[in-house]
Amino acid sequence: MKKKTALTIAGSDCSGGAGIQADLKTMTMNGVYAMSAVTALTAQNTTGVRAIQESTPDFLKQQIDAVFEDIDPDAVKIGMAASCELIRVIAERLRFYGAKNVVIDPVMVATSGSALMKNGAVQTLIEELLPLATLVTPNIPEAQILSGMPIETKEDMIAAAKQIGDSYHCAVLLKGGHSVNDANDLLYANGEPVWFEGKRIDNPNTHGTGCTLSSAIAANLAKGFSLAESVRRAKSYISGALAAMLDLGKGSGPMYHAFDLQGEYAKEVR
């Protein structure tokens, strides 16, 4: 049986907890063959971003072409794309190849608080990439930017997700937290809001959780699951990894992935 495939287009995280590294780990553990196109190298860890070295637009194009011309992805996850030029290249190539199951994690600020997008890049993302998305997965601060609305209540979450989804004709998974609710996420798709309830896990090792969630969703879409089921499976995956409560030491720490675990849970997510 042909193995399903997924491509991540994102930045590298040398500490291994977020970005391309987290995406590849997640996709692999969720049972698909994982590929990557690197938008930038970053010198970062769980406490901050020290330096960013972007790929040139032409080199990013060559990476995307190399993947699509040989191994057509069943899903594409897009993470960090810091500049207008890189975003335009991604959008043009996705249109050219008719990419399917496109999941966009609009990475604007790292978990540590470091800015990851240049001035003007957010507007280019809105204009060029969101109309191509199957699903966009903002957290609350990102959703406030994308919708232009303040979000302080669950009702605000519904209104903002509707604004984003109706404006750009894509589904929206608005991630909870940030003092609005516990760990409940809102999926707005086909004009209907659906809540995915979750229990907040008191684990400080959360570096890379956004990358992981969007990559797990993309992997499950690649395998043919519905959008709602893909979200459910992705939330189960990330909850299991956080609940392991493993720790690497000095910083706040990256979130552990299921391949770090032993036993039945690691088998279950395949």
Phi and psi in degrees as a GROMACS rama.xvg file:
@    title "Ramachandran Plot"
@    xaxis  label "Phi"
@    yaxis  label "Psi"
@TYPE xy
-67.6558  129.549  LYS-2
-75.7529  138.314  LYS-3
-72.9035  155.482  LYS-4
-129.863  153.047  THR-5
-144.234  142.511  ALA-6
-113.609  131.071  LEU-7
-106.234  130.975  THR-8
-114.442  104.996  ILE-9
-164.961  -179.055  ALA-10
-90.6944  155.024  GLY-11
-83.762  145.676  SER-12
-121.256  108.843  ASP-13
-63.8039  -21.2502  CYS-14
-81.4433  -7.87385  SER-15
84.9795  -0.626424  GLY-16
-93.9816  -22.4076  GLY-17
-135.344  -171.201  ALA-18
60.0147  -150.001  GLY-19
-51.3242  -43.886  ILE-20
-62.3522  -45.8208  GLN-21
-65.1906  -38.7332  ALA-22
-62.4947  -46.7407  ASP-23
-64.3224  -41.4088  LEU-24
-61.449  -46.4797  LYS-25
-64.3638  -48.4651  THR-26
-60.6782  -41.9263  MET-27
-62.47  -46.2415  THR-28
-70.5222  -19.5222  MET-29
-96.152  16.1219  ASN-30
87.479  18.6232  GLY-31
-121.245  161.945  VAL-32
-82.2523  121.62  TYR-33
-100.919  136.032  ALA-34
-129.24  164.978  MET-35
-144.934  149.938  SER-36
-128.642  119.865  ALA-37
-90.5032  120.5  VAL-38
-83.733  -26.5998  THR-39
-164.877  149.742  ALA-40
-93.6804  136.506  LEU-41
-123.838  143.072  THR-42
-98.8173  99.9538  ALA-43
-148.889  164.218  GLN-44
-143.638  -162.24  ASN-45
-72.3112  -12.17  THR-46
-101.403  -11.7988  THR-47
166.309  169.23  GLY-48
-104.17  122.862  VAL-49
-91.5584  -37.327  ARG-50
-159.301  151.453  ALA-51
-130.276  128.875  ILE-52
-120.286  106.72  GLN-53
-74.9805  150.019  GLU-54
-69.1286  151.759  SER-55
-73.8066  153.025  THR-56
-55.3876  -40.1787  PRO-57
-66.5782  -40.2502  ASP-58
-66.9426  -37.9679  PHE-59
-63.0694  -42.3787  LEU-60
-58.6595  -44.1131  LYS-61
-62.8675  -37.6089  GLN-62
-64.4108  -47.1983  GLN-63
-62.9587  -43.6925  ILE-64
-60.996  -42.2923  ASP-65
-59.5632  -37.3808  ALA-66
-71.9979  -54.3757  VAL-67
-65.2019  -32.1508  PHE-68
-72.9778  -16.6509  GLU-69
-115.678  -49.842  ASP-70
-128.631  97.0522  ILE-71
-66.645  117.622  ASP-72
-68.872  140.709  PRO-73
-81.9893  -14.6259  ASP-74
-156.984  154.761  ALA-75
-130.834  127.286  VAL-76
-107.172  132.693  LYS-77
-116.836  125.585  ILE-78
-114.117  -124.602  GLY-79
-63.6081  122.284  MET-80
-139.402  103.852  ALA-81
-82.2431  -21.9426  ALA-82
-125.012  160.119  SER-83
-59.2579  -40.9964  CYS-84
-63.9569  -42.5937  GLU-85
-67.5165  -40.4075  LEU-86
-62.1977  -41.7954  ILE-87
-64.5513  -39.9695  ARG-88
-62.5212  -46.0666  VAL-89
-59.0522  -48.8217  ILE-90
-61.7609  -43.0518  ALA-91
-64.1965  -41.7608  GLU-92
-70.0704  -38.3437  ARG-93
-64.3322  -40.2955  LEU-94
-64.7483  -42.7402  ARG-95
-59.9478  -42.004  PHE-96
-92.4075  -3.34843  TYR-97
61.0238  44.7992  GLY-98
-57.1431  143.073  ALA-99
-116.991  160.634  LYS-100
51.1701  58.3175  ASN-101
-90.2391  117.615  VAL-102
-110.365  121.924  VAL-103
-111.336  119.043  ILE-104
-99.0043  103.394  ASP-105
-75.918  76.8602  PRO-106
-71.7924  107.872  VAL-107
-109.39  -33.825  MET-108
-139.425  134.824  VAL-109
-69.4406  160.042  ALA-110
-53.7862  -33.1729  THR-111
-73.1405  -12.2702  SER-112
104.761  -3.9722  GLY-113
-76.949  134.603  SER-114
-69.2909  137.644  ALA-115
-121.102  4.91145  LEU-116
-129.436  141.715  MET-117
-80.237  164.594  LYS-118
-58.3437  134.269  ASN-119
90.6304  -20.0734  GLY-120
-69.1691  -32.9649  ALA-121
-61.9665  -44.7651  VAL-122
-64.0848  -38.1808  GLN-123
-65.8213  -40.6218  THR-124
-58.8694  -44.8107  LEU-125
-60.9676  -44.1491  ILE-126
-78.5461  -36.2647  GLU-127
-98.8957  -40.0997  GLU-128
-98.7725  -41.3166  LEU-129
-57.8483  -37.5338  LEU-130
-64.8527  -15.2809  PRO-131
-93.5779  -6.08936  LEU-132
-79.28  139.451  ALA-133
-77.3851  -41.1608  THR-134
-148.099  138.822  LEU-135
-118.441  140.989  VAL-136
-123.22  65.9791  THR-137
-77.966  151.011  PRO-138
-84.0316  -177.249  ASN-139
-64.9539  -46.819  ILE-140
-59.007  -38.7406  PRO-141
-68.1561  -39.5301  GLU-142
-66.0284  -32.6498  ALA-143
-63.252  -38.7012  GLN-144
-69.4475  -46.4712  ILE-145
-67.1556  -34.2161  LEU-146
-94.2688  -21.4162  SER-147
72.9555  21.1912  GLY-148
-124.28  144.322  MET-149
-72.9715  146.852  PRO-150
-128.616  110.793  ILE-151
-128.238  -14.305  GLU-152
-135.032  171.054  THR-153
-63.5238  -34.6203  LYS-154
-65.9057  -37.1582  GLU-155
-63.4024  -37.8392  ASP-156
-60.963  -43.7144  MET-157
-63.1463  -44.3716  ILE-158
-64.5378  -41.3989  ALA-159
-68.4346  -43.3031  ALA-160
-62.2057  -39.8573  ALA-161
-63.8865  -42.3987  LYS-162
-59.9006  -46.5616  GLN-163
-67.4445  -49.0026  ILE-164
-63.3958  -43.9507  GLY-165
-71.501  -32.3004  ASP-166
-71.6136  -36.289  SER-167
-117.646  7.28425  TYR-168
56.7007  45.0391  HIS-169
-136.556  161.304  CYS-170
-77.4439  154.379  ALA-171
-130.171  128.337  VAL-172
-108.772  101.971  LEU-173
-90.754  112.76  LEU-174
-77.831  134.516  LYS-175
-76.0306  -161.934  GLY-176
90.1688  -156.331  GLY-177
49.9726  40.1238  HIS-178
74.4017  4.90652  SER-179
-88.568  -45.7083  VAL-180
-149.893  -167.873  ASN-181
-73.6302  -101.172  ASP-182
-128.743  38.5131  ALA-183
-90.0499  127.978  ASN-184
-107.746  148.866  ASP-185
-112.686  120.336  LEU-186
-99.1802  120.908  LEU-187
-112.085  112.025  TYR-188
-146.03  138.793  ALA-189
54.0702  36.269  ASN-190
79.2507  5.6735  GLY-191
-122.826  132.046  GLU-192
-88.3348  135.256  PRO-193
-131.82  128.487  VAL-194
-92.0075  137.838  TRP-195
-114.06  106.003  PHE-196
-80.3623  145.28  GLU-197
-147.891  154.852  GLY-198
-99.491  126.174  LYS-199
-65.1377  129.91  ARG-200
-101.922  124.28  ILE-201
-76.4992  77.4481  ASP-202
-130.964  118.967  ASN-203
-73.8077  -11.3953  PRO-204
-87.2254  79.2248  ASN-205
-117.014  7.88311  THR-206
-62.2905  118.085  HIS-207
96.8571  7.63314  GLY-208
-66.2655  -37.4705  THR-209
-65.482  -42.6279  GLY-210
-61.1461  -42.7806  CYS-211
-65.2235  -45.4395  THR-212
-61.7297  -48.6015  LEU-213
-66.1009  -35.9568  SER-214
-68.5773  -38.5589  SER-215
-65.8794  -38.6132  ALA-216
-62.6502  -47.1074  ILE-217
-59.7637  -42.486  ALA-218
-61.2591  -41.3135  ALA-219
-74.0315  -33.2635  ASN-220
-62.8282  -40.7717  LEU-221
-59.7533  -34.0858  ALA-222
-80.6654  -3.32371  LYS-223
99.5942  4.64482  GLY-224
-72.5697  153.581  PHE-225
-65.6465  166.117  SER-226
-61.1143  -47.2948  LEU-227
-62.6988  -42.3468  ALA-228
-68.5372  -35.6374  GLU-229
-63.6054  -40.6127  SER-230
-65.0101  -44.2966  VAL-231
-60.6169  -45.4471  ARG-232
-66.3651  -38.2996  ARG-233
-65.4695  -41.5293  ALA-234
-65.145  -37.7408  LYS-235
-63.7559  -41.6391  SER-236
-61.3748  -49.8596  TYR-237
-69.9645  -33.6214  ILE-238
-65.8457  -39.7851  SER-239
-64.5932  -39.7342  GLY-240
-67.4355  -42.4484  ALA-241
-66.9807  -37.8231  LEU-242
-67.2852  -17.4683  ALA-243
-64.8919  -25.2273  ALA-244
56.5261  34.7713  MET-245
-83.2974  154.319  LEU-246
-138.971  137.713  ASP-247
-96.6646  -15.8503  LEU-248
131.883  -115.429  GLY-249
-60.5936  -55.5503  LYS-250
-80.6652  -165.903  GLY-251
-67.5809  -25.7343  SER-252
93.4059  147.525  GLY-253
-79.2515  158.749  PRO-254
-72.7326  138.348  MET-255
-79.0919  147.48  TYR-256
-101.777  165.476  HIS-257
-62.6759  -24.558  ALA-258
-68.063  -14.6946  PHE-259
-82.8211  -12.1659  ASP-260
-94.3019  164.505  LEU-261
-114.945  151.043  GLN-262
98.6895  -157.79  GLY-263
-69.132  -31.3986  GLU-264
-62.319  -42.687  TYR-265
-61.3712  -33.3171  ALA-266
-74.5426  -36.1124  LYS-267
-62.9883  -35.9013  GLU-268
-80.0227  -6.72252  VAL-269
